Amino acid sequence: MAVETVTQERDFVRHSEAAKTSQRSEHLKALRSRIKEHISDSHVEIVVLVEAVDPHSSCTFQARHSYTDSDVVFDHMFKECMSLGADGNAELDLSEFHLLIPAPFEVDDNKSTAASCT
């Protein structure tokens, strides 16, 4: 009898947790939809400035880019383009600088955001 009660309680908890996750997922999907709509309706522009210094000449380089709502891509992230070379120095692969890779949206009790970037 006690084992049956524990099993029923465990099943109830699992069902409740699944229902909560489903509700959170639907809530976050609706929120994301409103965010997309807001970005589009507000004519938001994101301006990014990247600055670097050439170690040999000490010259400063700057690049500026503007992003509008049509440039924003949900459920993706930039592909990693920096790595360490065999000599231990940082290497930048400019051929992959603008590449996007899928980062599917996930709802997890431990993290309520999109898939983590690794």
C-alpha positions in Angstrom: 0.0 0.0 0.0 2.8 2.5 0.9 4.7 1.7 -2.3 1.5 2.3 -4.4 1.0 5.7 -2.6 4.6 6.7 -3.3 4.3 5.7 -6.9 1.1 7.7 -7.3 2.7 10.7 -5.7 5.8 10.4 -7.9 3.5 10.2 -11.0 1.6 13.3 -9.8 4.8 15.3 -9.3 6.1 14.3 -12.8 2.8 15.2 -14.4 2.8 18.6 -12.5 6.4 19.3 -13.5 5.6 18.5 -17.2 2.5 20.8 -17.1 4.6 23.6 -15.6 7.3 23.2 -18.2 4.6 23.2 -20.9 3.0 26.4 -19.5 6.4 28.1 -19.2 7.2 27.1 -22.8 3.9 28.6 -24.1 4.4 31.7 -22.0 8.0 32.3 -23.3 6.9 31.6 -26.9 4.2 34.2 -26.6 6.7 36.7 -25.0 9.2 36.1 -27.8 6.4 36.7 -30.3 5.6 40.1 -28.7 9.3 41.0 -28.6 9.6 40.3 -32.4 6.5 42.4 -33.0 7.8 45.2 -30.8 11.2 45.3 -32.6 9.4 45.4 -35.9 6.8 48.0 -34.9 9.3 50.3 -33.1 11.8 50.6 -35.9 14.6 49.7 -33.5 18.1 50.0 -34.7 21.0 48.3 -32.9 24.4 49.9 -33.6 27.5 47.9 -32.8 31.0 49.3 -32.6 34.0 47.1 -32.5 37.5 48.5 -31.7 40.9 46.9 -31.8 44.5 47.8 -31.6 47.1 46.4 -33.9 50.0 45.2 -31.6 52.7 45.9 -34.2 51.8 49.4 -35.3 49.6 50.5 -32.3 47.0 51.7 -34.8 43.4 51.7 -33.7 40.9 50.1 -35.9 37.1 50.6 -35.6 34.2 49.0 -37.4 30.6 50.0 -37.0 27.5 48.2 -38.2 23.8 48.9 -37.8 21.2 46.2 -37.5 17.5 46.7 -38.0 14.6 44.3 -37.4 15.1 42.5 -40.6 18.7 41.6 -39.5 17.7 40.1 -36.2 17.6 36.2 -36.4 16.0 34.3 -33.5 17.1 30.8 -32.5 20.6 31.3 -33.9 24.0 32.4 -32.6 27.2 33.4 -34.3 29.6 30.6 -35.1 32.7 30.7 -33.0 35.5 32.2 -35.2 38.3 32.7 -32.6 40.6 29.9 -31.7 44.1 29.3 -30.3 46.7 28.3 -32.8 49.4 25.7 -32.3 51.7 28.4 -31.2 49.2 29.5 -28.5 48.3 32.8 -30.2 44.7 33.8 -30.9 43.5 33.3 -34.5 40.5 34.9 -36.1 38.9 33.1 -39.1 37.3 36.0 -41.0 35.6 33.5 -43.4 33.3 32.5 -40.5 32.9 35.9 -38.9 29.3 36.4 -40.0 28.1 32.8 -40.0 25.1 31.8 -37.9 24.4 28.4 -36.4 21.1 27.1 -35.0 20.6 27.6 -31.3 17.2 26.1 -30.7 14.9 27.6 -28.1 14.6 25.3 -25.1 12.7 25.6 -21.8 14.5 24.0 -18.9 13.7 24.4 -15.2 17.4 25.2 -14.5 17.6 27.8 -17.3 14.7 29.7 -18.8 16.5 31.0 -21.8 17.5 29.9 -25.2 20.1 27.2 -25.6 23.3 28.2 -23.9 26.2 29.3 -26.1 29.2 26.9 -25.7 
